[in-house]
Amino acid sequence: MDRELVIRARGGDHDAFARLAAGSIGRLNALARLILTDYARAEDAVQDAFIDAWQDLRGLRDPDRFDAWLNRLLIRACQNARRRDRRRQAIELPLLTDGPAFSDVQAQVANTDLLERGLRRLTIEQRTVLVLTFYLDLPQADAAATLGIPIGTLKSRLSRAIDALRAAVAADERRPVQRTERIA
């Protein structure tokens, strides 16, 4: 991020904040979609993070840490969205399909789908640790700092999240081939 833009935004410059937001929105949307696994909820979480950022920007001590600070706000917004949505239950209806064998491209799509379904079965805390570590490729110390936890806690959560993802993927592989459609 441009340090000067952050300083101007911290001083109340709307245009500077708009430029900062425009430069971050794509990355934040991708991150939120990975954590929440729902496009609409991810957009809402990003919007909530930007609102929190605008309201709390004067409290940002180091303008060079704007991106890390914004990531923390987004993760907090994703966790809040997940807590709000716990009351809302989704119903999955299986749609049986009899399809031909997968080609290489189809196999890759199927593997991606399997991984996404596995991620959906994890808790938001597990997805968050995996996304920070593997999608954002943050060093473990930075991921721990982003979450506000000790590095040892991050390592144990990461290990448990990987084990849970493996178990979820293995469970989905044992299921008969089905497509599911969510009705909320």
C-alpha positions, -999 to 999 in steps of 0.1 A, spaced: 0 0 0 10 36 -5 20 50 28 10 85 18 -25 73 9 -29 57 43 -17 88 61 -41 110 40 -70 85 47 -62 85 84 -66 123 83 -101 119 69 -95 120 31 -123 100 15 -107 98 -19 -75 84 -4 -95 57 15 -115 49 -17 -82 43 -36 -70 21 -7 -102 2 -8 -102 -2 -46 -66 -16 -44 -76 -42 -18 -111 -53 -26 -102 -81 -50 -78 -97 -26 -102 -93 3 -131 -108 -16 -111 -138 -25 -100 -143 11 -135 -139 24 -149 -163 -1 -124 -189 9 -132 -185 46 -170 -182 43 -175 -203 12 -204 -181 1 -201 -152 -23 -228 -130 -9 -217 -135 27 -181 -128 17 -191 -95 0 -209 -85 32 -179 -94 53 -156 -73 31 -180 -44 33 -182 -47 71 -143 -48 72 -141 -16 51 -167 1 74 -147 -9 105 -115 3 87 -129 37 80 -142 41 115 -110 29 132 -84 42 108 -72 68 132 -62 41 156 -38 25 131 -4 32 145 18 21 117 7 30 82 30 4 67 9 -23 84 -23 -13 67 -27 -45 47 -21 -67 77 -45 -46 98 -72 -48 71 -67 -86 69 -74 -88 107 -105 -67 103 -117 -89 75 -111 -121 95 -130 -106 124 -159 -97 100 -159 -132 86 -160 -147 121 -189 -124 131 -208 -133 99 -204 -170 107 -217 -164 142 -247 -146 129 -254 -173 104 -253 -202 129 -290 -198 134 -297 -202 97 -295 -238 85 -290 -249 49 -307 -280 35 -289 -300 9 -309 -320 -16 -289 -347 -35 -292 -348 -72 -280 -382 -85 -260 -381 -117 -247 -409 -139 -219 -393 -159 -191 -405 -181 -155 -410 -169 -137 -377 -162 -111 -364 -186 -81 -345 -172 -99 -312 -171 -130 -328 -156 -108 -345 -130 -92 -313 -120 -126 -296 -116 -138 -326 -96 -107 -324 -73 -113 -287 -68 -149 -293 -60 -139 -321 -35 -115 -297 -18 -141 -269 -16 -166 -294 -1 -140 -304 24 -133 -268 33 -171 -262 38 -171 -290 65 -144 -273 85 -151 -247 112 -144 -211 104 -113 -211 126 -99 -241 107 -106 -225 73 -91 -192 85 -58 -208 95 -56 -228 63 -64 -198 41 -38 -175 59 -11 -202 57 -17 -217 22 -37 -193 2 -21 -160 14 12 -179 19 19 -160 51 48 -171 73 35 -188 104 46 -159 126 27 -134 105 -4 -156 104 -3 -159 142 1 -122 145 -29 -116 122 -50 -138 144 -36 -124 176 -25 -158 189 9 -174 198 27 -192 171 25 -225 190 -13 -221 190 -13 -214 153 8 -245 146 -15 -268 166 -46 -253 150 -30 -257 115 -22 -293 122 -58 -300 134 -72 -281 104 -51 -302 80 -62 -334 97 -99 -323 96 -96 -314 59 -81 -348 51 -109 -365 70 -135 -344 52 -121 -351 18 -118 -388 25 -154 -390 37 -166 -372 6 -146 -396 -16 -163 -426 0 -197 -411 -8 -216 -421 -41 -212 -396 -69 -238 -369 -62 -243 -332 -68 -259 -312 -41 -280 -281 -44 -283 -258 -14 -316 -243 -5 -315 -218 23 
